[in-house]
Amino acid sequence: MAIHADAKLPTDAQRRSLSKMLSLAIIEMRFLGYAGKPEQAADLADAFHNLPLDMWSDSFSRSFFRDCFLKVYQQKYPELSTNYVAMLDEIMATHN
């Protein structure tokens, strides 16, 4: 039984794109660390920490990942140049 109504295994194309998004986030974490912003780097790590396992699960929920992790991070740091919420929405919409 799925916990979230939209829970399903992402497609191969979605997982490839999610992996690229995760790679961008890791690079951003590195830059934040170099810039002396450890709290923001930790918050970004928190937003993405479940993705590597969840994207291989049929219980992956785009809405939960989006609203409880990515959106929370973006609201805390609105000056971001990387819009992970929009990126996720595009991935899930274009790679069905």
Backbone as a chain_set.jsonl record, in Angstrom:
{"seq": "MAIHADAKLPTDAQRRSLSKMLSLAIIEMRFLGYAGKPEQAADLADAFHNLPLDMWSDSFSRSFFRDCFLKVYQQKYPELSTNYVAMLDEIMATHN", "coords": {"N": [[0.836, -1.191, 0.0], [0.637, 2.158, -0.908], [1.972, 5.061, 0.59], [1.626, 7.679, -0.214], [-0.587, 9.276, -2.495], [0.369, 9.746, -5.087], [2.462, 8.024, -5.368], [4.904, 6.191, -7.065], [7.125, 4.211, -9.046], [9.752, 5.965, -10.497], [10.333, 6.547, -14.008], [12.939, 5.209, -16.194], [14.084, 7.339, -17.637], [13.277, 9.506, -16.054], [14.674, 8.895, -13.702], [17.319, 9.162, -14.607], [17.359, 11.925, -15.109], [16.739, 12.874, -12.542], [19.039, 12.031, -11.241], [20.926, 13.698, -12.454], [19.993, 16.141, -11.477], [20.468, 15.742, -8.741], [23.257, 15.605, -8.819], [23.856, 18.269, -9.549], [22.945, 19.503, -7.204], [24.754, 18.49, -5.322], [27.127, 19.611, -6.228], [26.46, 22.28, -5.774], [26.278, 22.204, -2.982], [28.974, 21.817, -2.355], [30.077, 24.264, -3.287], [28.715, 26.016, -1.557], [29.819, 25.242, 0.871], [32.513, 26.019, 0.47], [32.045, 28.733, 0.339], [31.558, 29.416, 2.902], [29.06, 28.843, 4.005], [27.802, 26.83, 5.792], [25.37, 26.038, 7.033], [23.397, 26.405, 5.082], [24.36, 24.624, 3.162], [24.046, 22.238, 4.572], [21.263, 22.221, 4.823], [20.526, 21.962, 2.142], [21.609, 19.452, 1.623], [19.958, 17.995, 3.322], [17.533, 18.321, 1.994], [17.873, 16.681, -0.209], [18.661, 14.165, 0.673], [17.182, 11.728, 0.775], [16.656, 11.058, -1.838], [18.519, 9.405, -3.46], [17.926, 6.696, -2.792], [15.105, 6.635, -2.785], [14.318, 7.181, -5.437], [14.449, 4.792, -6.674], [12.383, 3.336, -5.819], [9.021, 2.077, -5.65], [7.476, 3.542, -4.051], [8.091, 6.168, -4.314], [7.313, 9.535, -4.073], [6.528, 12.229, -5.88], [5.239, 14.598, -5.116], [5.585, 14.652, -2.324], [8.412, 14.74, -2.07], [8.833, 17.129, -3.428], [7.213, 19.092, -2.027], [7.762, 18.806, 0.724], [10.48, 18.829, 0.991], [12.142, 20.029, -1.212], [10.686, 22.427, -1.76], [10.527, 23.577, 0.782], [13.251, 24.066, 1.277], [13.775, 25.927, -0.807], [12.074, 28.019, -0.069], [13.281, 28.852, 2.27], [15.685, 29.797, 1.327], [15.354, 31.964, -0.758], [16.815, 33.383, -2.66], [18.083, 31.758, -4.413], [19.709, 30.594, -7.378], [19.275, 28.223, -8.61], [16.435, 26.542, -9.326], [15.057, 24.125, -7.87], [12.521, 23.054, -7.462], [11.037, 23.743, -9.787], [12.646, 22.397, -11.593], [12.273, 19.706, -10.83], [9.513, 19.471, -11.33], [9.499, 19.769, -14.12], [11.025, 17.546, -14.908], [9.369, 15.41, -14.052], [7.113, 15.884, -15.561], [7.882, 15.826, -18.257], [9.084, 13.418, -18.779], [7.47, 11.015, -18.897]], "CA": [[0.0, 0.0, 0.0], [1.41, 3.388, -1.022], [1.721, 6.082, 1.606], [1.2, 8.9, -0.913], [-1.449, 8.971, -3.642], [1.111, 9.803, -6.346], [3.637, 7.159, -5.252], [5.18, 5.23, -8.126], [8.518, 4.114, -9.46], [10.072, 6.841, -11.628], [10.817, 5.884, -15.224], [14.398, 5.287, -16.374], [14.419, 8.713, -18.047], [13.118, 10.361, -14.868], [15.8, 8.626, -12.782], [18.527, 9.8, -15.172], [17.251, 13.371, -14.87], [16.84, 13.082, -11.089], [20.458, 11.873, -10.912], [21.593, 14.941, -12.871], [19.594, 17.171, -10.521], [21.21, 15.454, -7.515], [24.64, 16.006, -9.065], [23.898, 19.733, -9.436], [22.797, 19.858, -5.795], [26.014, 18.173, -4.633], [28.071, 20.663, -6.619], [26.064, 23.488, -5.042], [26.681, 22.006, -1.573], [30.421, 22.053, -2.3], [30.296, 25.709, -3.39], [28.238, 26.634, -0.313], [30.84, 24.983, 1.884], [33.644, 26.901, 0.181], [31.617, 30.114, 0.568], [31.334, 29.619, 4.329], [27.626, 28.756, 4.289], [27.565, 25.423, 6.155], [23.966, 25.762, 7.347], [22.676, 26.263, 3.82], [24.819, 23.368, 2.564], [23.39, 21.159, 5.314], [19.841, 22.244, 4.461], [20.417, 21.408, 0.801], [21.828, 18.01, 1.786], [18.738, 17.458, 3.919], [16.486, 18.298, 0.968], [18.148, 15.638, -1.203], [19.258, 12.957, 1.242], [16.405, 10.513, 0.519], [16.482, 10.831, -3.271], [19.244, 8.283, -4.074], [17.204, 5.436, -2.586], [13.681, 6.764, -3.112], [14.033, 7.182, -6.867], [14.434, 3.39, -7.109], [11.285, 2.713, -5.089], [7.682, 2.342, -6.153], [6.812, 4.44, -3.106], [8.561, 7.536, -4.563], [6.236, 10.505, -4.225], [7.005, 13.52, -6.378], [4.665, 15.693, -4.334], [6.214, 14.67, -0.995], [9.774, 15.237, -2.271], [8.728, 18.529, -3.837], [6.609, 19.999, -1.048], [8.32, 18.664, 2.076], [11.931, 18.98, 0.985], [12.647, 21.054, -2.128], [9.973, 23.694, -1.573], [10.947, 24.116, 2.09], [14.591, 24.606, 1.077], [13.69, 27.135, -1.632], [11.443, 29.101, 0.696], [14.258, 29.339, 3.251], [16.758, 30.471, 0.584], [14.685, 32.395, -1.998], [17.738, 34.02, -3.594], [18.764, 30.717, -5.172], [19.647, 30.621, -8.832], [18.795, 26.914, -9.029], [15.065, 26.327, -8.899], [14.899, 22.672, -7.852], [11.093, 22.737, -7.573], [10.707, 23.794, -11.215], [13.406, 21.338, -12.249], [11.568, 18.454, -10.553], [8.245, 19.495, -12.067], [9.795, 19.533, -15.529], [11.449, 16.142, -15.036], [8.253, 14.492, -13.897], [6.124, 16.138, -16.614], [8.379, 15.567, -19.612], [9.652, 12.062, -18.92], [6.485, 10.026, -18.447]], "C": [[0.879, 1.252, 0.0], [0.995, 4.384, 0.054], [1.151, 7.346, 0.971], [0.432, 8.516, -2.175], [-0.681, 8.946, -4.962], [2.341, 8.899, -6.347], [3.728, 6.197, -6.43], [6.664, 5.273, -8.462], [8.762, 5.078, -10.624], [10.556, 6.028, -12.825], [12.339, 5.98, -15.285], [14.825, 6.701, -16.743], [14.298, 9.678, -16.874], [14.273, 10.143, -13.902], [17.097, 9.221, -13.302], [18.511, 11.306, -14.899], [17.327, 13.7, -13.382], [18.289, 12.955, -10.637], [21.251, 13.114, -11.302], [21.252, 16.077, -11.906], [20.341, 16.982, -9.194], [22.668, 15.861, -7.658], [24.798, 17.523, -8.967], [23.798, 20.174, -7.974], [24.081, 19.587, -5.02], [27.078, 19.205, -4.97], [27.748, 21.957, -5.88], [26.444, 23.381, -3.569], [28.17, 22.294, -1.407], [30.717, 23.551, -2.353], [29.845, 26.436, -2.127], [29.238, 26.427, 0.815], [32.049, 25.888, 1.71], [33.311, 28.355, 0.49], [31.329, 30.388, 2.045], [29.864, 29.616, 4.715], [27.254, 27.318, 4.665], [26.112, 25.102, 6.47], [23.154, 25.562, 6.071], [23.085, 24.97, 3.123], [24.152, 22.179, 3.247], [21.903, 21.086, 4.976], [19.62, 21.665, 3.061], [20.643, 19.896, 0.833], [20.592, 17.345, 2.369], [17.622, 17.342, 2.889], [16.649, 17.118, 0.012], [18.524, 14.284, -0.615], [18.485, 11.665, 0.985], [16.344, 10.137, -0.965], [17.251, 9.629, -3.819], [18.558, 6.924, -3.899], [15.765, 5.522, -3.064], [13.395, 6.686, -4.606], [14.064, 5.78, -7.467], [13.279, 2.626, -6.467], [9.935, 3.04, -5.714], [6.866, 3.186, -5.178], [7.308, 5.89, -3.246], [7.365, 8.447, -4.813], [6.833, 11.84, -4.656], [6.506, 14.651, -5.503], [5.295, 15.779, -2.944], [7.631, 15.228, -1.095], [9.754, 16.728, -2.581], [8.324, 19.436, -2.683], [7.254, 19.95, 0.329], [9.826, 18.856, 2.135], [12.379, 20.129, 0.084], [11.995, 22.406, -1.899], [10.373, 24.361, -0.258], [12.331, 24.756, 1.971], [14.534, 25.918, 0.291], [13.041, 28.299, -0.907], [12.407, 29.684, 1.721], [15.361, 30.156, 2.572], [16.208, 30.95, -0.765], [15.611, 33.011, -3.036], [18.463, 33.008, -4.481], [18.652, 30.929, -6.675], [19.131, 29.293, -9.38], [17.405, 26.687, -8.462], [14.778, 24.821, -8.977], [13.433, 22.25, -7.953], [10.688, 22.708, -9.042], [11.416, 22.679, -11.974], [12.711, 19.983, -12.05], [10.26, 18.391, -11.33], [8.46, 19.196, -13.543], [10.187, 18.077, -15.766], [10.249, 15.214, -15.019], [7.208, 14.685, -14.997], [6.598, 15.689, -17.988], [8.877, 14.154, -19.832], [8.681, 11.008, -18.419], [6.668, 8.694, -19.133]], "O": [[1.774, 1.377, 0.836], [-0.185, 4.521, 0.376], [0.292, 8.006, 1.556], [0.773, 7.538, -2.841], [-1.047, 8.196, -5.867], [3.178, 9.002, -7.244], [2.775, 5.487, -6.752], [7.354, 6.255, -8.189], [8.056, 5.018, -11.63], [11.121, 4.946, -12.663], [12.954, 6.732, -14.53], [15.818, 7.207, -16.22], [15.13, 10.571, -16.718], [14.799, 11.104, -13.341], [17.896, 9.734, -12.519], [19.523, 11.886, -14.508], [17.925, 14.708, -13.004], [18.727, 13.687, -9.749], [22.147, 13.536, -10.57], [22.118, 16.881, -11.558], [20.793, 17.957, -8.594], [23.254, 16.404, -6.722], [25.76, 18.011, -8.372], [24.484, 21.106, -7.554], [24.456, 20.375, -4.152], [27.842, 19.626, -4.101], [28.651, 22.652, -5.413], [26.885, 24.363, -2.971], [28.581, 22.936, -0.44], [31.513, 24.056, -1.562], [30.513, 27.366, -1.674], [29.475, 27.329, 1.618], [32.553, 26.458, 2.679], [34.194, 29.127, 0.863], [30.899, 31.487, 2.393], [29.464, 30.309, 5.651], [26.49, 26.664, 3.955], [25.663, 23.989, 6.197], [22.323, 24.657, 5.991], [22.237, 24.288, 2.549], [23.74, 21.226, 2.584], [21.35, 19.993, 4.857], [18.639, 20.959, 2.826], [19.945, 19.148, 0.148], [20.221, 16.248, 1.951], [16.854, 16.38, 2.905], [15.66, 16.611, -0.518], [18.69, 13.327, -1.373], [19.091, 10.593, 0.979], [16.009, 9.0, -1.299], [16.672, 8.872, -4.598], [18.62, 6.088, -4.802], [15.258, 4.585, -3.68], [12.347, 6.182, -5.009], [13.741, 5.601, -8.641], [13.213, 1.401, -6.565], [9.728, 4.134, -6.239], [5.707, 3.507, -5.443], [6.994, 6.739, -2.412], [6.516, 8.162, -5.658], [7.548, 12.493, -3.895], [7.263, 15.567, -5.179], [5.516, 16.881, -2.44], [8.017, 16.088, -0.303], [10.564, 17.492, -2.055], [8.999, 20.422, -2.391], [7.285, 20.962, 1.029], [10.387, 19.029, 3.216], [12.941, 21.109, 0.575], [12.683, 23.426, -1.85], [10.539, 25.58, -0.203], [12.564, 25.846, 2.492], [15.167, 26.903, 0.672], [13.425, 29.45, -1.116], [12.356, 30.88, 2.011], [15.905, 31.088, 3.164], [16.563, 30.395, -1.805], [15.218, 33.149, -4.195], [19.37, 33.382, -5.226], [17.625, 31.386, -7.175], [18.608, 29.244, -10.493], [17.226, 26.646, -7.244], [14.322, 24.313, -10.0], [13.142, 21.179, -8.487], [10.062, 21.748, -9.493], [10.848, 22.088, -12.893], [12.579, 19.208, -12.997], [9.94, 17.361, -11.924], [7.687, 18.453, -14.148], [9.725, 17.454, -16.722], [10.125, 14.334, -15.87], [6.489, 13.743, -15.33], [5.798, 15.221, -18.798], [9.072, 13.74, -20.975], [9.052, 10.182, -17.584], [5.92, 7.754, -18.865]]}, "num_chains": 1, "name": "protein.A"}
